[in-house]
Every structure is written in structure tokens, then in C-alpha cells.
Amino acid sequence: MNARAIVVTLLVALPACNMAGLPARIAYARGRAELDAGDYEAAIESLTKALQADPTMAVAYNDRGLAEFYLGRFDEALPDLDSAIHKQPGLWAAHNNRGMVHDHFGEYKQAIADYNEALRIKPGDAIALSNRGLARYHAGDDDHALADFDAALAANTTYAQAYNNRGMVRLRQSKFDDAVTDFRTALVHGPQLREPHVNLSNAFDLKGQYDSALVHGRLGVHTAGGSATALNNLGMAFQHLHQYDSALASFDSALARNPRLVVALSNRGILRLQLGRVAGGRNDLEAVIAIGTDEGLTEDARTRLRTIAARPRR
């Protein structure tokens, strides 16, 4: 459920009679091409050169911040996006992109404020509406999140990511059939997306349709490049189909990619206990409590550990 990012296209005519700023524009054009190609390190280098030649170029700050965002350098992305907005307050893409950084940090009020400003500058924009909906979803405001996703889809009926994101809200509301419809529609309009397969695996698992969960779990792992969440969902499908060795292998792989993914720790711990591997299960549940990022899973882990402690010893 990734927020979609925006870059700003700077279309520059260079009259032969005025070559001022040419080095900055050349470096910027190169950086934009590298950003579009996914070569983020090279883009940062080129955009830095553009800013050295012209420190007032707001779009270069925006695009460098975006490259840093893609590389997970959120602490570096934020000041660049701040600079872009300071240099050009009406640069709506910078407000949108800064909202994405705030959303990543769990600063949902700041994220929503940035999306509000992006929408004030560019009313009805589907990307900003969907991203604001995502921040509201993360903040637990499902009703307003749904309203944003509906508005985004009214503005762009083929916006695959908005269908996926709306499906996530419906999944949390236990509206499983509606969620499945949204995830499938997302794949119609965005067959290259990874998230809908991962989410379909989860939805079918919750519906008790474990064979379908397994199919989409495998597709999710394939399209997501083996992401931790995709591997966890695949493990759940294997577990419900009583393929326990495959389930444990999937949870192990998920945790190799993200050792702090508490849902995978919880799932592996519960399965280990179910299989009589008490020491391993206890270690997993203690890790869930130590990380403490999910109140529900933390309380469940405490309950299960108390049950283990209360068992008579043989």
C-alpha cells in the first residue's frame, strides 16, 4: 500500500540569446532522466550538481528528496522537500512528497496537512487524494479514508493504487468480498503491482479460502521480490493448509528480510507452540513483546506465555 510518488517535469526552453543557468539545467535534466530510470544514487549526484550551480532550483530539491525517499533515506529527504517548498511554496508535488515522508514517520497530522495544501494548489488531484486517504487509513480514520479513495477514483477511474488502498480499508472493516473486488480491479488496471496479490492472499485467508490464498501468496512473493509481508502471508496460507514445514520456511524467510515484523514472529511462535516446539515458540512471543509495535499481538503473546508458564511440568 505504497503512497504513489510524484516528480515534477521541468520543461525548459533555452533561447540562444540567454544561456544563463545552463549548467544547472543540464545537470537537472540528467538527474531527472536518472530518477525516471530508477538510478537513484546517480540522480542524487546529478541533482546535487544542479543545486550547486543554482541553489534556487526548487524542483531539484524536490526530485533529490524523492530519490532519497526511494532509497529509504527519509531523514535526508525531509529537509530537501522543506527546501523545495521554501523556494517555491506553490510546488504542489513537494507538498505531496513531504506528506509521504511524514506518513512514513507516523506523523499523520503533518502528512494530512501537506496533502491538504497539495489539494488546495491542485484541487481534485487523484494522487494527492489517494495519498491523503492512505494517511487517514494509517491514522485509523476509515470513514474519511474511504471518502478520499472514492474521490480519487471518481477523478481517475483506472487508478490501480487507489483501488488497492480502498480494498485495505474494506479488509480492515471485514468487508471481505468488497475488498477482494477492489484488489482484483487494482490488478486489472495495474497488473504489474505487487500489493494486490499480497492483499488478496490475506483476504482469501481471512475468508477461509486457503487454496486461493496460497495462489495469490505465491504470486505476491514473485511480484514483490520476496518481501517480508508477502512471505508472511504465504506462510499463513501454508499453515491453514497444514503444510507446516513450508509455513515455517516462509515465516523464517519473512523474518530474515525484516526481523522486526511482529506479525511473522507471532505467527511463527504460535505455529511452533502448536508443533510442540515450546522453546522456539516462547522466544518468538517474547520478541513480539519486546518489540511492542502491535498492542493486539503483544497482549496475545503475553496471554500465550502465561498459559505456557501455568502448564504443569513433567
Secondary structure, DSSP 4 states (H G I P E B T S, - for coil): -PPPP----------TT--TTHHHHHHHHHHHHHHHTT-HHHHHHHHHHHHHH-TT-HHHHHHHHHHHHHTT-HHHHHHHHHHHHHH-TT-HHHHHHHHHHHHHTT-HHHHHHHHHHHHHHSTT-HHHHHHHHHHHHHTT-HHHHHHHHHHHHHH-TT-HHHHHHHHHHHHHTT-HHHHHHHHHHHHHH-TT-SHHHHHHHHHHHHHT-HHHHHHHHHHHHHHTTS-HHHHHHHHHHHHHTT-HHHHHHHHHHHHHH-TT-HHHHHHHHHHHHHTT-HHHHHHHHHHHHHH---HHHHHHHHHHHHHHHHSPP-
